[in-house]
Amino acid sequence: MNVLLWHVHGSWTTSFVHGPHRYLVPVTPDRGPYGLGRARTYPWPENAVEVTPQELAGADVDLVILQRPDELELAEQWLGRRPGRDLPAIYVEHNTPKGDVPNTRHPMADRDDLLLVHVTHFNELFWDNGGTRTAVVEHGIVPPRVEWTGELDRLAVVTNEPVRRWRVTGTDLMPRFAQVAPLDVFGMGVAGLPAALAERCGPTAHPVTGYDDLPQDRMHEEVARRRAYLHLCRWTSLGLSLIEAMSIGMPVVALATTEAVVAVPPPAGVLSTRIDVLRDGARRFVEDRSLAARTGAQARAAARERYGLERFLADWDRLLEEEVCASR
């Protein structure tokens, strides 16, 4: 099939374009949010091709993947066809609801012209989807090329924009874990994190260091050297970085919120809503590398069984085929 989709979420799109189809990814001269084109920090196969808005007007497109409300109108303008009417459309919702939870109404609620796909069962449950048809396709990841070594008695965190998002990403909790061990924070918008923590929370017992926007392979190499993975997000969809850390073989210390409670089984790490329990778990992993190794092996097995790339792509192939066939 020829599938049109925008490059919105790098990790998810990287997994999606590993399927057997031809993926048309819009690109604009400014490479802005609606024309980002192919990824530069993630390895993508050649069947993901860049297309300009002008080229889309005459392009052969079998199905449109939508991920933001504005893309409905944009796709109609660029294609000259209406997604959901003139060709099948699937809207992928990556996020937890915001606002008046649990009464938050999804922007695609009560539509009969598309399929609304959530990436976790938690998200499908908490969004008010109205009468729109829904499905859940759980995440799948391209297996990282490295394995955990854990030679550094430090804790790794992967998050984006922790200063702006603060309580959502659990940034305010970081100083409490920096009492246990140094924290190394990877992701976009983390360069200003140490200064923001110092200003808002005061000095920490151990340093918090930001590593801003490393290429994915390099980030995996660095994360794998840390003793354990720390997941402090209070209210977020299931982060692919958490699954990647587990797949690398890292023990996990995570807030027992949203989808993490099913993604991280008890043998794979420590889950709790109690900070003292989580800090104790982090301390035990830092002090006992053998325990960290055994727990990380369980995390690797759990992640690869549930979030394997083959299962993810097979689930998506089935949905794409069903939607295209139903439209004929």
C-alpha positions as CSV (number, residue, x, y, z in Angstrom):
1,M,0.0,0.0,0.0
2,N,0.9,3.7,-0.3
3,V,0.4,5.2,3.1
4,L,0.5,8.9,3.8
5,L,1.6,10.0,7.3
6,W,3.3,12.9,8.8
7,H,6.5,12.6,10.8
8,V,5.3,13.6,14.3
9,H,6.7,11.1,16.9
10,G,10.2,9.9,15.9
11,S,10.3,6.6,17.8
12,W,6.8,5.5,16.9
13,T,7.2,6.5,13.3
14,T,10.5,4.6,13.1
15,S,8.7,1.4,14.1
16,F,5.8,2.1,11.8
17,V,7.9,2.6,8.6
18,H,9.6,-0.7,9.1
19,G,6.5,-2.4,7.6
20,P,6.2,-3.7,4.1
21,H,4.4,-0.7,2.6
22,R,5.5,2.6,0.9
23,Y,5.3,5.4,3.3
24,L,4.8,8.9,2.0
25,V,6.2,11.5,4.4
26,P,5.4,15.2,3.7
27,V,8.4,17.5,3.5
28,T,8.4,21.3,3.2
29,P,11.3,23.7,2.6
30,D,11.4,24.8,6.3
31,R,11.0,21.3,7.6
32,G,8.4,22.6,10.0
33,P,6.0,20.5,12.1
34,Y,3.9,19.7,9.0
35,G,6.8,19.0,6.7
36,L,9.5,17.4,8.8
37,G,10.3,14.7,6.2
38,R,12.5,11.7,7.0
39,A,14.1,11.4,10.4
40,R,17.7,12.6,10.9
41,T,18.4,11.0,14.3
42,Y,16.6,7.7,13.7
43,P,17.5,5.0,11.1
44,W,14.6,4.7,8.6
45,P,14.4,2.2,5.7
46,E,14.3,3.4,2.1
47,N,10.5,2.6,1.7
48,A,9.8,5.8,3.7
49,V,10.0,8.5,1.0
50,E,9.7,12.3,1.2
51,V,6.9,14.0,-0.8
52,T,6.2,17.6,-1.3
53,P,2.6,19.0,-1.0
54,Q,2.7,19.6,-4.8
55,E,3.6,16.0,-5.5
56,L,0.8,14.7,-3.2
57,A,-1.8,16.2,-5.5
58,G,-1.2,13.5,-8.1
59,A,0.1,10.8,-5.8
60,D,-1.4,7.3,-5.5
61,V,-2.5,7.1,-1.9
62,D,-4.3,4.1,-0.5
63,L,-4.8,5.3,3.1
64,V,-4.0,8.3,5.3
65,I,-2.7,8.1,8.8
66,L,-3.7,11.2,10.8
67,Q,-2.1,12.2,14.1
68,R,-3.3,15.8,14.7
69,P,-6.7,17.4,14.1
70,D,-5.2,19.9,11.6
71,E,-4.0,17.1,9.3
72,L,-7.6,16.4,8.2
73,E,-7.9,19.8,6.4
74,L,-4.3,19.7,5.4
75,A,-4.6,16.3,3.8
76,E,-7.7,17.4,1.8
77,Q,-5.8,20.5,0.6
78,W,-2.7,18.7,-0.5
79,L,-4.4,15.6,-1.9
80,G,-7.5,17.1,-3.4
81,R,-9.4,14.2,-1.7
82,R,-11.2,14.0,1.7
83,P,-9.7,11.5,4.2
84,G,-12.5,9.3,5.5
85,R,-14.7,9.9,2.5
86,D,-12.6,9.7,-0.7
87,L,-10.0,7.4,0.8
88,P,-9.8,5.5,4.1
89,A,-8.3,7.3,7.1
90,I,-7.0,6.2,10.5
91,Y,-6.4,8.7,13.3
92,V,-3.7,7.6,15.7
93,E,-3.9,9.1,19.2
94,H,-0.5,8.9,21.0
95,N,-1.4,10.8,24.2
96,T,-3.3,10.6,27.4
97,P,-6.2,13.0,27.6
98,K,-5.7,16.5,28.9
99,G,-8.1,18.8,30.7
100,D,-11.2,17.6,32.4
101,V,-10.1,14.0,32.9
102,P,-11.9,11.6,32.8
103,N,-14.5,13.6,30.9
104,T,-12.1,14.8,28.2
105,R,-13.7,14.4,24.8
106,H,-11.5,13.3,21.9
107,P,-11.4,15.7,18.9
108,M,-12.4,12.8,16.7
109,A,-15.3,11.7,18.9
110,D,-18.6,10.7,17.2
111,R,-17.3,10.4,13.7
112,D,-18.3,7.7,11.2
113,D,-15.6,8.4,8.6
114,L,-12.4,7.1,10.3
115,L,-11.0,4.6,12.8
116,L,-9.5,6.0,16.0
117,V,-6.5,3.9,17.1
118,H,-5.0,4.3,20.6
119,V,-1.4,3.2,21.4
120,T,-2.4,1.9,24.9
121,H,-5.5,0.4,26.5
122,F,-5.3,3.0,29.2
123,N,-5.6,5.8,26.7
124,E,-8.6,4.2,25.0
125,L,-10.3,3.8,28.4
126,F,-9.7,7.4,29.6
127,W,-10.5,9.3,26.4
128,D,-14.2,10.0,25.7
129,N,-14.3,8.6,22.2
130,G,-18.0,9.0,21.7
131,G,-19.4,6.8,18.9
132,T,-16.2,6.6,16.9
133,R,-14.9,3.2,16.1
134,T,-11.8,2.5,18.2
135,A,-8.9,0.0,18.3
136,V,-5.7,-0.4,20.2
137,V,-2.4,-1.3,18.7
138,E,0.2,-1.4,21.5
139,H,3.7,-0.2,20.9
140,G,6.4,-2.1,19.2
141,I,10.1,-1.1,19.0
142,V,13.1,-1.6,16.7
143,P,15.4,-3.5,19.1
144,P,18.2,-1.3,20.3
145,R,21.6,-2.4,19.1
146,V,23.2,-2.4,22.6
147,E,22.9,-4.3,25.8
148,W,23.0,-3.2,29.4
149,T,26.4,-3.0,31.0
150,G,25.6,-0.9,34.0
151,E,29.1,-0.1,34.9
152,L,28.2,3.4,36.1
153,D,26.4,3.6,39.4
154,R,24.2,6.3,38.1
155,L,20.5,6.5,37.2
156,A,19.3,7.2,33.6
157,V,16.2,9.2,32.7
158,V,14.9,9.8,29.1
159,T,12.4,12.6,28.8
160,N,11.6,15.6,26.5
161,E,11.2,19.2,27.7
162,P,11.4,18.4,31.4
163,V,11.7,22.1,32.4
164,R,8.5,23.2,30.5
165,R,6.5,20.1,31.5
166,W,7.8,19.9,35.0
167,R,5.2,18.0,37.1
168,V,3.9,16.0,34.1
169,T,7.4,14.5,33.6
170,G,8.1,14.3,37.3
171,T,10.9,16.8,37.1
172,D,10.1,18.0,40.5
173,L,10.9,14.5,41.8
174,M,14.4,14.3,40.4
175,P,16.1,16.0,43.4
176,R,14.7,13.3,45.7
177,F,16.3,10.6,43.6
178,A,19.5,12.6,43.3
179,Q,19.9,11.9,47.0
180,V,20.5,8.3,46.0
181,A,22.8,8.6,43.0
182,P,23.7,10.9,40.2
183,L,21.0,11.4,37.5
184,D,21.8,11.6,33.8
185,V,18.9,12.9,31.8
186,F,18.7,12.4,28.1
187,G,16.3,13.9,25.6
188,M,15.2,17.1,23.9
189,G,15.2,20.3,25.9
190,V,17.3,19.0,28.8
191,A,20.3,21.3,28.5
192,G,18.8,23.8,30.9
193,L,17.6,21.3,33.4
194,P,20.4,21.4,36.0
195,A,20.1,25.2,36.3
196,A,16.3,25.0,36.5
197,L,16.5,22.4,39.3
198,A,19.0,24.5,41.2
199,E,16.9,27.6,40.9
200,R,13.6,25.9,41.9
201,C,14.7,23.2,44.2
202,G,18.1,24.2,45.5
203,P,21.3,22.1,45.5
204,T,21.1,18.3,45.1
205,A,23.1,15.7,47.0
206,H,24.4,14.2,43.7
207,P,24.6,16.0,40.3
208,V,21.9,16.0,37.7
209,T,23.4,16.2,34.2
210,G,21.5,16.9,30.9
211,Y,22.5,15.3,27.6
212,D,20.5,17.2,25.0
213,D,19.1,15.5,21.9
214,L,21.7,12.8,21.2
215,P,21.2,10.5,18.1
216,Q,19.2,7.5,19.1
217,D,22.0,4.9,18.8
218,R,24.4,7.1,20.8
219,M,21.7,7.7,23.5
220,H,21.1,4.0,23.8
221,E,24.8,3.4,24.2
222,E,25.0,5.9,27.0
223,V,21.8,4.9,28.8
224,A,23.0,1.2,28.8
225,R,26.0,2.2,30.8
226,R,23.9,3.4,33.7
227,R,22.8,1.1,36.5
228,A,19.0,1.5,36.3
229,Y,16.3,3.4,34.4
230,L,14.2,6.0,36.2
231,H,10.6,6.7,34.9
232,L,9.0,9.6,36.7
233,C,6.2,10.6,34.4
234,R,3.0,11.2,36.3
235,W,0.6,11.6,33.4
236,T,1.8,10.5,30.0
237,S,1.2,7.8,27.4
238,L,3.6,4.9,27.6
239,G,7.0,6.2,26.7
240,L,8.9,4.2,24.1
241,S,12.1,5.1,25.9
242,L,10.9,3.1,28.9
243,I,10.3,0.0,26.6
244,E,13.7,0.6,24.9
245,A,15.5,0.7,28.3
246,M,13.8,-2.6,29.3
247,S,14.7,-4.2,26.0
248,I,18.3,-3.2,26.6
249,G,18.2,-5.1,29.8
250,M,17.9,-2.3,32.4
251,P,16.1,-2.6,35.7
252,V,13.3,-0.1,36.0
253,V,12.2,2.2,38.8
254,A,8.8,3.7,37.7
255,L,5.8,5.5,39.0
256,A,2.8,3.1,39.0
257,T,0.7,5.4,36.8
258,T,-1.0,5.1,33.4
259,E,0.1,2.2,31.3
260,A,3.4,1.6,33.2
261,V,1.5,-0.7,35.6
262,V,1.1,-3.4,32.8
263,A,4.2,-2.6,30.8
264,V,6.5,-3.3,33.7
265,P,5.8,-6.6,35.5
266,P,7.0,-7.0,39.1
267,P,10.2,-9.0,38.2
268,A,11.3,-6.2,35.8
269,G,11.8,-3.5,38.4
270,V,10.1,-1.5,41.2
271,L,6.7,0.2,40.6
272,S,5.0,2.2,43.2
273,T,3.2,5.5,43.9
274,R,5.3,5.8,47.1
275,I,8.5,7.8,46.6
276,D,10.2,6.1,49.6
277,V,9.6,2.6,48.0
278,L,11.0,3.8,44.6
279,R,14.0,5.5,46.2
280,D,14.8,2.3,48.2
281,G,14.5,0.3,44.9
282,A,16.9,2.7,43.1
283,R,19.3,2.5,46.0
284,R,19.4,-1.3,46.0
285,F,20.1,-1.4,42.2
286,V,22.9,1.2,42.6
287,E,24.5,-0.8,45.4
288,D,24.0,-4.3,44.0
289,R,24.9,-4.6,40.4
290,S,24.1,-8.3,40.5
291,L,20.6,-7.6,41.5
292,A,20.3,-5.0,38.8
293,A,21.5,-7.5,36.2
294,R,19.0,-10.2,37.2
295,T,16.2,-7.7,37.3
296,G,17.2,-6.2,33.9
297,A,17.2,-9.7,32.3
298,Q,13.5,-10.0,33.4
299,A,12.8,-6.6,32.0
300,R,14.4,-7.5,28.6
301,A,12.3,-10.7,28.4
302,A,9.1,-8.8,29.2
303,A,9.7,-6.0,26.8
304,R,10.6,-8.2,23.9
305,E,7.7,-10.5,24.4
306,R,5.0,-7.8,24.6
307,Y,6.5,-5.0,22.5
308,G,8.2,-6.8,19.7
309,L,8.4,-5.2,16.3
310,E,6.9,-8.2,14.4
311,R,3.7,-8.2,16.5
312,F,3.4,-4.4,16.1
313,L,3.7,-4.5,12.4
314,A,1.4,-7.5,12.0
315,D,-1.3,-5.7,14.0
316,W,-1.0,-2.7,11.8
317,D,-1.0,-4.7,8.6
318,R,-4.3,-6.3,9.7
319,L,-5.9,-2.9,10.4
320,L,-4.6,-1.3,7.2
321,E,-5.9,-4.1,5.1
322,E,-9.3,-4.1,6.9
323,E,-9.8,-0.4,6.4
324,V,-8.8,-0.4,2.7
325,C,-10.9,-3.5,1.9
326,A,-13.9,-2.0,3.7
327,S,-13.7,1.2,1.6
328,R,-13.9,-0.7,-1.7
